[in-house]
Structure formats: structure tokens, C-alpha cells
Amino acid sequence: MTQFPDRPIPLIDPQLCNGCGLCVHACPTKALALREGKAVVANPLACEYSGLCEAVCPTRAITRPFEIVIAEEETNSSNSTKVVEKDGLPVYNADRTKEIKP
């Protein structure tokens, strides 16, 4: 699956997906679809990653490719939330305007 550098999208493990379709029905932006009996991110640009797909998956086939960490340090911005790298994916601050070095 292609990852978009400016946004995280859910990762779906086809080995774990049982094709139940719960995630497809839960997705508020209709970014997911069933193809050949498995869930896929059919429209990654539509995905706003609400996390509903991950929450309803009974086999835990859907995971988030990032972690959110609350920074303890002072920042110039009132928002100090950062998205930190996980599994080799890009690292961005909350407004996605610049890369953060871990």
C-alpha cells in the first residue's frame, strides 16, 4: 500500500482481515472498501483517520502507523502535540508543516 507523506493512513493486514466489512461500514469518509474479500484503503485521500475502523475490527487487522505524544517542552505554538515516527514512517508535528527529528 502506498503511504502518503503528508498524512498517515491505516494499515490493513490482509492475513488478519476476515472480510467482515465492519470497518467499511464504520468509515465516515468511505475511504475503505472490500476487494476480493478483504478490506482495503480504496480512497486514501478521503481518509481522515477517525480510528473507527481500527476500533470495530474484530481481528485487529487495522493499525495506526503513528503514535501521538504530548510534548512537555515549551513551544512557540499553543499546540504542543507531535506525531512521532513509528515503524520507519515520517515524523510530523500536529499541523504537519515541518518534520520533527526524534
N, C-alpha and C positions, 0 to 999 in steps of 0.2 A: 504494500500500500504506500502511496506517495504521501509524505508528510509535507505540509505547507510551512515554510519557515516563519511566517508571521502569526500562526495560530496552531495550538495543539488540537488534534482531533483524536477521538477514542481509537484504541487499538482493539481489534476483534480477533481472537484466536480461533481459526476455523476448526482446530482439533477439539476445542471445548464447546463450540456452538452446536446446539442441538436443533436449531432451526425453528424454535417455538414461535418466534415473531413478537414476543412481548416487547423487546426493545424498539422494534419498528413502530408499534402502536404507541409506545410511550414518548417517542421523539417528537417534541413540539415543533420542530422545523422541517420535518420529513426528510432529514438527511440520510436516514437509514433505509435499506430495502433488503428483501430476501432474494437471493440469487442462487440458483442451484441448491436450494435447501439450506442456505447459510446466510446469516446476517452480514451485510457489508455497508461501509460508509459510501453510499452511492452518490451523494452530493456534498463533498467535504466543505465547499464554500458556504453552504447553508448551515453547517453545524455551528451552534453557539455553545456547545458542550455544557448543557444544563446538569448532566450527571444522571438524569433519569434512566437512560439506557443501561448504565452500569448498575444502578440500584435495583432494577427489575430483573436483571439477568440471573436465572436460577443456577446456571453452571459457572458463573464468574468468568465468562469468556471475554467480557469487555473490561478494559482497564484504562486508567488515565495515564498519559505519557509525561506527567509532570506532578510536582508537589508544590503547594502554596505554603510559604513560610512568612511569618510576621517578623519583620526586622526590628531589632531592639535599638539600632543606631538612629541618630537624628538624620533627617533628610531635608532637602530644600522643599520637598513636596509634602502636603498633608497626608498623602497616601504612601505608606511605607511597606506595602505588601509586594513581595517579589515572587516570581515563578522561577524555581531553581531547577537546574538540569537534572534529569533522571534518565538513565539508560542511553546516554550519549546524544540526547535531543537538545536543541538550542535552549539558551537561558535568556529570559526576558524579564523586564520589570513589569509592573501591573498595567501600565499604559502602552506596553510593547514598543516604546520608542527607541530604546537602546539596549544593547546586550550588557548583561551583568556578568562579571567574572567571579566565579565562586572562590 
